[in-house]
Amino acid sequence: MTALLQLESVSKRFGQVLVADSLSFDVADGATLGIVGPNGAGKTSLFGMIAGDLPVDSGDIKFDGRSVIGLNAAARCRLGIARTFQVPHPFTGMTVFENVLVAAHQGAGLRRAAASNLAMEVITETGLDRHANTAAGRLGLLSRKRLEVARALATNPRLLMLDEVAGGLTDPEVAELVAIVRAVNARGIAVVWIEHVVRALLSTVDRLVCLAIGQLIADGEPRNVLSQQRVKELFLGTESTVAEVAQTAHAADTGGTTAPREPATES
């Protein structure tokens, strides 16, 4: 498949902290890529550099064959690059529909009627239709994360970058989120997913990379990557099976077996 996103020797430093150390990799059009690594590995900063929220110190980022260095986040969004954030920050005083409508209008550049149609399509796709007229500030964790994905999808992306959207969810909620991501990818949208809930990645992505201290230390088929000694040490510091890595990463993220659920106000 043709490369949609290309990183060429990208480096970024915050003072003495190196968050990207000559990173080079690509993402094929329509592909699914998972990114794992310990806290401080530079994963979210990587998304910021791709999306245009952070400038690179050196190197190049190409999207669909053209360099996007020098383009701001809005311009990159119009090209088809969309991202979510670890902590959802919707317009809490606006309804779910209004939140997604803003993304369709401002992000995708659609006029009112087309933006409204796209907003409703995305709301339905992400399972938020029953909350379309609910104020975003009243949503529970799962619905807020769905809204975060919906707002990104409403920009009509070719590349969707998900930043830990499964964190804090129960197993059934993660399964629902995985189904949404799979459906999105089935439409031909490339997905790059940073996640600590490794089981979500194993059931979704075709390729996995592991970052540590701004460096790419492993890249390949997900279970092969998780079987590598260096990767296992980063997760657990011990000899572990792939299943144990996935289970422990999931348990650490959810705090055991429970997680916040939808509040009664949404029923």
N, C-alpha and C positions, 0 to 999 in steps of 0.2 A: 504494500500500500504506500501511497505517496505521503511524505512527511508533511503534516499540517503545522506542527510547532517544532522549531529547532533552537536549541540553546548551544551556543558556541563559546566555550571558555569564559563563562559568565562568573564574575567575581564581585563580591560585595562585603564591605567591612563597616562595622559600627565601632569606631575607636579601635580598641585592641581585639574586639570580637570579630572573628571571620565567620560570616554566615553563608558565604558561597565562595568556594575555592576552585576556580577554573572549571565550573560545572559544564559538561557537554552531554546532551542526550536529545533525542527527538521523540515526537509522538505522532503516530500515523493518523491520517484522516479516518475518523470513525472508530479509533482504537479505545481500549480501556486500560488505564495505567494506575496502579496504586503506589502510594509513597508512604513509607514507614521510616521510623527513626526515633531516637530518644528526644526528650524535650531539649531545645537549644540546638537541634541539628540544622536549623535553617529552613525548615519546611514551609512555614507560613511566609517567611521573607521571600522565598522562591516564588510563591504565588503573587506576592506584592510586586516583584520585579516583572513577572510575565504580564500582569494586569495593568501595569503602569502606575501603581501606587508608590513604588520605590524606584529610584534611578539605579542603574548598575554602575559600578566603578569601572569595569572594563568588560570586554566581550560583546557578543551580539545575540539578540533574540529575533528570530524570524518567524513570521506567521504567514502561512500560505505563500511562502517563497519571498516575502519582502521583509526588510528589517523594520521593526516597530520602535527601535530606539529613537527617542525624541518625540514620540507620540504620547499624549496624555491618556489617562484612563478612559475618558469619554470617547476619544477617537479609537482606542483599541476595542472598546465595547462595540462600537458601530461596525468594526471589522469582523466581529464574531467571537470575541473573548469575554467570557463571563465567569464570575467567581462568587462563592458564598464566603461568609465569615464564621469563625468559630462561635462567637456569641452573636445571636441574631439581634439586630437593632432595627425593627420595622418602625414605620410611622405609627406609633401606638394609638394616636387619636383618630386614625383613619381606618376604614374597614379593610378586610382582606382584599376585596375587589379593588378598592382605591389604591392600595399598596402596589398590586400587580399592574394596575392600569398605568401608574406612573412609570414603572419599568418599561412597559410596552411603548409608551409615548416617548419618554426621554431616552431610553436605552436603544430601542429598536427604531426610533424615529418615525413611528406610525402616527397617522392622523386619528382623530377621535373614534370613528366607527371601526376602523381596522384594529386599533389598539384595544378597544372594548371587546371585540371578537376574540383576539388573541388572548387577552386576559382571562376570559371565561374558559377558553380551551385549556390553558395552563392550570387554572384553578381546578378544573375537573380532573386533569391528568395527575395532579398531585394529591387528589383526594380531599381538597379543601372546599368543595362545592357547598357543603352544608354550613360552612362558616363564612361564605362569601360576604355576608352583610354584618359579620361580627367585627367589632373593633379589635385591631391587632393586639392591643394591650390586654385583652381578656383571654388570649390564647394560652394553652398549656405548652409544655416544652416540645412535644412531638409536632403540634400544629405550627409552632413558631419555626421549627426547623423545616417543615414542609413549605412554609411561606418563604423562607430564605431561598429554598430551591426554586420555588415558583417565580420569585422576582428575577432570579438569574435567567430562568428559561424564557421569561417574557421579553428578554432582549434579543431573542432569535439567535442564540449562539451557535457556532460551529464547534467550539471548545468550551466545555463546562468544567470548572475547577471547584471541587467540593472540599471544604476544610473542616474535617472532624464533625460532620453532620450527624453521625451516629452516636456520639458521646452522650452519656447520661440516659440513653433509652433502654427499655427492657428488651428481651429477646424478641417477642412478637412485634414490637415497634420497629426494631432493627430490620426484621424480615419485611415489613411493609415498606420501609425506606429502600431496601435493596430492590424490591420489585419495581419501585418508581424509577430508580437509577437504571435498571435493566431496560425498562420500557423507553426511557430517554435515549439510551445508546442504540436501541433497536431502530430508532428513527434516523440513525446516521450521525448523531452528535458524539464527538470524541469526549471521553470523560477522564479527568485526572483527579484522583481521590486521595487526599491525605487522611489517614485514619489510624486510631489506636485500637479500634474494635476490629481486630485482624480477621475474624471469621466473616465479617461483612465483605472484606476485600476478597477473601478466598472464594466467595460465592459470586463475585462480580467481575473482577478484573482478569485480563489475560496475561498481564505483565506486572512485575513489581520491582521497584527500586528502593534501596535503603540508603538513607543519608545519615552522616555523622560528622559533626563539626564542619559543616559546609561541603563535605566531600561525598561523592557517590561511591559507596563501598560494595554495592551488589546490584545487579541488574539482570532480570531474566524471568523465567517461569516462576510464578508465586511460591509454590512449595519448594522448589529448588533453592530459591533465595532464602526462605525461612529455615532451610536445613543447613545453611552455611554457618560454620562455627562463629565467625565474627558477628554475624547478625544475631545469633542466639545469645551471645554474650551481652550484646547491647540491650536485649529485652530482659534477660533473666540473670545473666552472669553465671550460667551453669550449662551443662550438657542437657539438652532438651529435645523432645520430638517436636515436629511441626504442630501437632495437635496441642501439646502443652504450651507452646508459644502462643498459639491463638487463644486458648482458654485463659491463660494468665493475663494476656493483654486485655482481653474482654472484661475479666473480673476486676482488674485494676481500674479500668475506665468507668465501670458502672458501680464500683464500690461494693461488689458482691453479686447478689442476685436480684436486687431491687433497684428501682429508679423512679423518678417522678412520673406521674401519670396525668392525664387530662383532668382539669378541675371540673366540678359539677356545673359551673356556669356555662360550659360548652354543650351540655346535653340537651 
